[in-house]
Each structure stands twice: as structure tokens, then as C-alpha cells.
Amino acid sequence: MHFSLIIPVYNRPDEVDELLESLSKTTYTNDFEIIIVEDGSTIPCGEVIQKYLLQLNISYYFKENSGPGDSRNYGMAKANGEYLIIFDSDCIIPAQYLDEVDRALKAEYVDCFGGPDKALDSFSDIQKAINFAMTSFLTTGGIRGGSEKIGKFQPRSFNMGLSRKAFEASKGFGNIHPGEDPDLSIRLWNLGFETRLFSKAFVYHKRRIDWEKFSIQVSKFGKARPILNSWYPEHNKLTFFFPTAFFLGFFISVFLLLFTFDYFLQLYMLYFFILFVTSSFQNKSLKIGYLSLIAVWKQFYGYGLGFLESYVKVIILKQQPEVAFPYLFFKK
């Protein structure tokens, strides 16, 4: 068996239903297995899985809650496949996905890959706006949406593949969350493994979150980055400071209006106008273009403020990350 698909889930049976339905339509003709790891859910998905047992080879495990990283490791340890592919439960998988992965591995093998994410027409307007904010070249440089131009590619665990050899050598994900994805990528590089983007192996990432949850999520992303920088200073980049500089610069630009100096604020307005036009055009909706401005601001502000707080505590004050931000770490 070549592929084992690992799916951790926590209280999301509806998501698992959509994901398994999409996998039941795969065009891939070789055998593959699906391993679903219920991470201490109080709303399990066992009944949903029963619907697909005649169509798909599914193994279902229930364990105490220990976070997504540890649950992925649990599933990978149980897997029989030579290559382990990890999805988040809120993903919908295109029918050709496994064929694209198989084709890419045969063309140029790599021990770890990541794929981009896209939005379906059926997604809500807010989901499409958040997808734009998270994947656009204008916001993240496209590192989550398919660009491979900024340094080494760091796969994200909503759509990630890992050879058994790489998993056994690295021991999989650590206990930080979020931040477990770049942590694993860097450890793989240090072990001599390569990572690469498979641009055609995309998934539809639903991101069932509202504005409040999105703000909390990006804030945690920002807090995790200085922690990773303290662990792996050789991989620190100036670009990691950009969101913090962006939101601080915006408030400075507003303050400068008191002195009738509006040049910097005009640059910000131009940038937001370009975002609005680009998102409106891509999504064919002025409403989504407007919502994308909200999503981008929340992204930069939440990430930038979280980064600043973590940088002060971890880098300047030398606090232990587990003490400064205990909620970013799961106990194993």
C-alpha cells in the first residue's frame, strides 16, 4: 500500500462527512487507506464513518485529547502506507488529488511535500475573504497559496505529505500548536530531508471560523513565530517582522495626520485599494472584496500584535515559551 491518509478530528462529524464524501469520488485507482483519529471528542464521528466503510478503507481510533500534532503522530504510527498524507478535517479533497501526488512523486521524489489550498464556490463570503487573506501574494507572499519563491517551502499540515522514513527519523510533530508545521519542516531540513511544493495537489480548505476565531488564530500564529526563531535562529527572516511593522506603521501614519503629513497614509490606502480590486476580481464579488479588507486587517493586526508580545517575552525578556504561553503547548 502506497498512501495512508491521516485525519485528526475534534468534534467535527459534519466535516468528516464532507471530507470522506470527496475521497469517495477519487480518480485514483490504487489502494489507499484512511486513518481517522478522534482526539478526545465529545461529539464523535463514528456513525458518519459507518456510511463509507463499503467504499473506503477506513481505520478509526479514539484517544484522549492531546492536540492535533500528537494525533497526527498517533495516526502515522498506526499507518501501513509507505507515504503518509495529512489533512485537516475541514478540507474537501479534489478527485484528482492522489493522482497529482503520485505523478509528482514519480517525477521527482521528495520525502516531504505540501500543497496549496483554494476556496469552493459553495464557501461562504467570509470563508472566501479569509482564504484570500491567507493565500494571496499581496498578503502572505503566496506561501500558503502556491508560491515557492520565498525561501524553502514549509508545508502546512492541512495538506502535507511525509515519507515513512522522514516520519521515523523526525518523530513527527512536536507539542507546540500552532507552529508545529514549520517546526517539523526545519527539523527535517536539519536531518537532511528536502521539502517541496506540489502546486497541483491542492485541497479546498473550508476554515469554519468566524471573525473572532480568525483573530485568535492569527494571533497564535504570531506568538508562535518568535518561539520558533528562538529555537532555530539560523532560519530567522526579516519578513517575519512585516505584520508588526505594518500595523504599527498604520497607527503612526494616522498620528502624523495631526501634523498634516498624509503621505504614508496614502500609501496604506493605495495598498488597501489594490487588495479590494484584486479580491473583487478574483472572487467576482465586490462584497467579498470588502470583506477581504477586514480579513487582511485582522490578519496583520492579530499576527503582528501576537508577534510583538511574544518577541518581547521570549526574545528580549528570555522567558521560557512554555511559561510565557502555556496555551500554545499540549502536554504529551
Secondary structure as GFF3:
##gff-version 3
##sequence-region A 1 332
A	DSSP	beta_strand	3	9	.	.	.	ID=ss1
A	DSSP	alpha_helix	13	23	.	.	.	ID=ss2
A	DSSP	beta_strand	32	39	.	.	.	ID=ss3
A	DSSP	alpha_helix	46	50	.	.	.	ID=ss4
A	DSSP	beta_strand	58	63	.	.	.	ID=ss5
A	DSSP	alpha_helix	68	78	.	.	.	ID=ss6
A	DSSP	beta_strand	83	87	.	.	.	ID=ss7
A	DSSP	beta_strand	91	92	.	.	.	ID=ss8
A	DSSP	alpha_helix	97	107	.	.	.	ID=ss9
A	DSSP	beta_strand	112	114	.	.	.	ID=ss10
A	DSSP	beta_strand	117	118	.	.	.	ID=ss11
A	DSSP	alpha_helix	125	135	.	.	.	ID=ss12
A	DSSP	alpha_helix	137	140	.	.	.	ID=ss13
A	DSSP	beta_strand	159	163	.	.	.	ID=ss14
A	DSSP	alpha_helix	164	170	.	.	.	ID=ss15
A	DSSP	alpha_helix	180	190	.	.	.	ID=ss16
A	DSSP	beta_strand	195	197	.	.	.	ID=ss17
A	DSSP	beta_strand	203	205	.	.	.	ID=ss18
A	DSSP	alpha_helix	211	231	.	.	.	ID=ss19
A	DSSP	three_ten_helix	233	235	.	.	.	ID=ss20
A	DSSP	three_ten_helix	238	241	.	.	.	ID=ss21
A	DSSP	alpha_helix	242	256	.	.	.	ID=ss22
A	DSSP	three_ten_helix	257	259	.	.	.	ID=ss23
A	DSSP	alpha_helix	263	283	.	.	.	ID=ss24
A	DSSP	alpha_helix	286	310	.	.	.	ID=ss25
A	DSSP	pi_helix	311	316	.	.	.	ID=ss26
A	DSSP	alpha_helix	321	324	.	.	.	ID=ss27
A	DSSP	three_ten_helix	326	328	.	.	.	ID=ss28
###
